[in-house]
Structures are given as C-alpha cells and as structure tokens.
C-alpha cells in the first residue's frame, strides 16, 4: 500500500519496527489554535477585570498620572504574560499538548516521535511571533500549506511536528526512546 508522504511521518522504534505517525494538517492546527486562543482570551480578560476591580474599584484599568499609571501597567502585564507564556508552559507541563491540542487530538513530537525537550518547545514558541505575521498567522499558515510535513516556521526551527495522537503508538515510542514515564 502506497502512503502519501505528506500524511505520515515514519519513525523507527527501538525494536526496528517502522511506526507511522499521522501528521496533522492545517485544519487540525487551526481547530486547536482557535480553542487555545479563546482560553487565553478568557484568562487574560478575567485577570484584567479582577485586578482592575481589586486595585481601583473599576472594571477596566484607567491610565492616569502617578500611582494609577503603575496600576495600569501591572494590570496589563499579567494578560500579556498569559498570552505569551500559555503555549510554552502548557506544552512543557502537558508533554507536547495544550487544552486545544488535546481537544483536537493532536500532540507535538520530535523527529523520533517522542515528546520534545524543553529547549525545542521554547524555541518553537519563540518563532510563534514570526508565524503570526502579517496577521492571523499568515506566515505560519503558508508554511503549513507548502511544507512536506505541514510544519510551521517554529516547527522547522525546533525540529518538531504536530501529529494526531495515537496513545499506543506514542507510548511505545516514548518507552523505546528511554523517555521517563
């Protein structure tokens, strides 16, 4: 049976058996991203509203001179941190997934099919800024459409790819690569 190379990534297990990982395309990526984007938006908005109310008694921060300007900066800093740290922190803690990826049934793996290390996940997240240009992930979406394994710029830089989660296959690859349980 001939398999299209854009749909599968071949990995050799420790026992020498070839394992095929089904690569997630633009649709699965977009689905996971939209879920994660909404979660980030809700977390950031909740933080902004609660911190503003607790610090000034108003639901939205007000930028005025003096101490209120500092309060405004602190109220805005946390949602900004949530926006930028959401993906790298959750991908580290959830072993290559975020809530959106989990819901979409996809996971980030390295070229051997194992969960990428922290360096690869952080590098992948740093390139998220480039992938998001010029707007609505234009560069990242273009890269996913034209690359052989549907990889965005961050995946290319980090040596990762997004695959559909098949727990049995990924667990056997994790075990054979010596990755801790």
C-alpha positions as CSV (number, residue, x, y, z in Angstrom):
1,X,0.0,0.0,0.0
2,X,1.5,3.4,-1.0
3,X,1.2,6.1,1.6
4,X,1.4,9.8,0.7
5,X,4.5,11.3,2.5
6,X,2.6,14.4,3.4
7,X,0.2,12.4,5.6
8,X,2.6,10.3,7.6
9,X,5.9,10.6,9.4
10,X,7.9,7.3,9.6
11,X,9.8,6.6,12.8
12,X,12.0,3.6,13.6
13,X,11.2,2.1,17.0
14,X,13.9,0.6,19.3
15,X,12.9,-2.8,18.1
16,X,13.4,-1.9,14.4
17,X,9.7,-1.7,13.6
18,X,8.7,1.2,11.4
19,X,5.9,3.2,13.0
20,X,3.8,5.7,11.0
21,X,2.6,8.9,12.7
22,X,-0.3,10.6,11.0
23,X,0.6,14.3,10.5
24,X,-1.9,16.9,11.5
25,X,-2.7,19.4,8.7
26,X,-3.9,23.0,8.6
27,X,-7.4,22.2,9.7
28,X,-6.4,20.3,12.9
29,X,-3.9,23.1,13.7
30,X,-6.4,25.8,13.2
31,X,-9.0,24.0,15.3
32,X,-6.6,23.6,18.3
33,X,-5.4,27.1,17.9
34,X,-8.9,28.6,18.0
35,X,-9.7,26.7,21.2
36,X,-6.4,27.8,22.8
37,X,-6.9,31.4,21.6
38,X,-10.3,31.6,23.3
39,X,-8.9,30.1,26.5
40,X,-6.1,32.7,26.5
41,X,-8.5,35.5,25.8
42,X,-10.8,34.4,28.7
43,X,-7.9,34.0,31.2
44,X,-6.4,37.4,30.2
45,X,-9.8,39.2,30.3
46,X,-10.6,37.6,33.7
47,X,-7.2,38.7,35.1
48,X,-7.6,42.2,33.7
49,X,-11.1,42.6,35.2
50,X,-10.4,41.1,38.6
51,X,-7.1,43.0,39.0
52,X,-8.6,46.3,37.9
53,X,-11.5,45.9,40.2
54,X,-9.3,44.9,43.2
55,X,-6.9,47.8,42.7
56,X,-9.2,50.6,41.7
57,X,-12.7,49.6,42.2
58,X,-13.4,49.9,38.5
59,X,-13.7,47.0,36.0
60,X,-11.3,48.5,33.5
61,X,-7.9,49.9,34.3
62,X,-7.5,53.7,33.9
63,X,-4.2,55.2,32.8
64,X,-3.7,58.4,34.8
65,X,-0.6,60.1,36.1
66,X,1.3,58.7,39.1
67,X,0.3,55.6,41.0
68,X,-2.7,54.8,38.8
69,X,-0.3,54.5,35.8
70,X,1.7,51.8,37.7
71,X,-1.5,50.0,38.5
72,X,-2.5,50.2,34.8
73,X,0.9,48.7,33.8
74,X,0.6,45.9,36.3
75,X,-3.0,45.1,35.3
76,X,-1.9,44.9,31.6
77,X,1.4,43.0,32.3
78,X,-0.4,39.8,33.5
79,X,-2.7,39.4,30.5
80,X,0.4,39.9,28.2
81,X,2.3,37.3,30.2
82,X,-0.7,34.9,29.8
83,X,-0.7,35.5,26.1
84,X,3.0,34.8,25.6
85,X,3.5,32.0,28.2
86,X,0.3,30.0,27.6
87,X,1.7,27.7,24.9
88,X,5.3,27.1,26.2
89,X,4.3,26.4,29.8
90,X,1.4,24.2,28.9
91,X,3.3,22.3,26.2
92,X,6.0,21.6,28.8
93,X,3.6,20.5,31.6
94,X,1.2,18.6,29.3
95,X,4.0,16.9,27.3
96,X,3.5,18.5,23.9
97,X,-0.1,19.5,24.3
98,X,-2.3,22.4,25.3
99,X,-6.0,22.1,26.1
100,X,-6.8,23.0,22.4
101,X,-4.4,20.3,21.1
102,X,-5.8,17.8,23.5
103,X,-9.3,18.5,22.4
104,X,-8.3,18.3,18.8
105,X,-6.5,15.0,19.4
106,X,-3.0,16.2,18.3
107,X,0.4,16.4,20.0
108,X,3.8,17.9,19.3
109,X,6.5,15.3,18.8
110,X,10.2,15.4,17.7
111,X,11.5,13.6,14.7
112,X,11.8,10.4,16.7
113,X,8.2,10.6,17.7
114,X,8.9,11.4,21.3
115,X,7.9,14.4,23.3
116,X,10.2,17.3,22.5
117,X,12.5,18.6,25.2
118,X,12.0,22.0,26.9
119,X,14.5,23.7,24.6
120,X,12.7,22.6,21.4
121,X,9.3,23.6,22.9
122,X,10.6,27.0,23.9
123,X,12.3,27.6,20.5
124,X,9.1,26.6,18.8
125,X,7.1,29.1,20.9
126,X,9.6,31.9,20.2
127,X,9.0,31.5,16.5
128,X,5.3,31.8,17.1
129,X,5.8,35.6,16.7
130,X,7.2,35.2,13.2
131,X,4.5,32.7,12.3
132,X,1.8,35.2,13.3
133,X,2.9,37.8,10.8
134,X,1.5,39.7,8.9
135,X,-1.8,38.9,10.7
136,X,-3.9,35.8,11.6
137,X,-0.8,33.5,11.4
138,X,-0.3,34.3,7.7
139,X,3.3,33.1,7.6
140,X,2.7,30.1,9.7
141,X,-0.4,29.0,7.7
142,X,1.5,29.5,4.4
143,X,4.4,27.4,5.8
144,X,2.0,24.6,6.9
145,X,0.4,24.5,3.5
146,X,3.6,24.4,1.5
147,X,5.9,22.2,3.6
148,X,6.0,18.5,3.2
149,X,5.0,17.6,6.7
150,X,2.7,20.6,7.4
151,X,5.3,22.3,9.6
152,X,5.2,26.0,10.6
153,X,8.4,28.0,10.9
154,X,8.6,27.3,14.6
155,X,8.4,23.5,14.0
156,X,11.1,23.7,11.3
157,X,13.4,25.7,13.7
158,X,12.7,23.3,16.7
159,X,12.7,20.0,14.7
160,X,9.1,19.2,15.8
161,X,5.9,18.3,14.1
162,X,2.2,18.0,15.0
163,X,0.7,14.6,14.8
164,X,-2.6,13.0,15.6
165,X,-2.5,11.3,18.9
166,X,-2.5,7.5,18.9
167,X,-1.7,6.7,22.5
168,X,-0.5,3.2,21.9
169,X,2.0,4.2,19.2
170,X,3.3,7.3,21.1
171,X,3.6,5.4,24.3
172,X,5.7,2.7,22.6
173,X,7.9,5.3,21.0
174,X,8.3,7.1,24.4
175,X,9.2,3.8,26.1
176,X,11.7,2.8,23.3
177,X,13.4,6.3,23.3
178,X,14.2,6.0,27.1
179,X,11.9,8.9,27.9
180,X,10.6,8.8,31.5
181,X,7.1,7.6,32.1
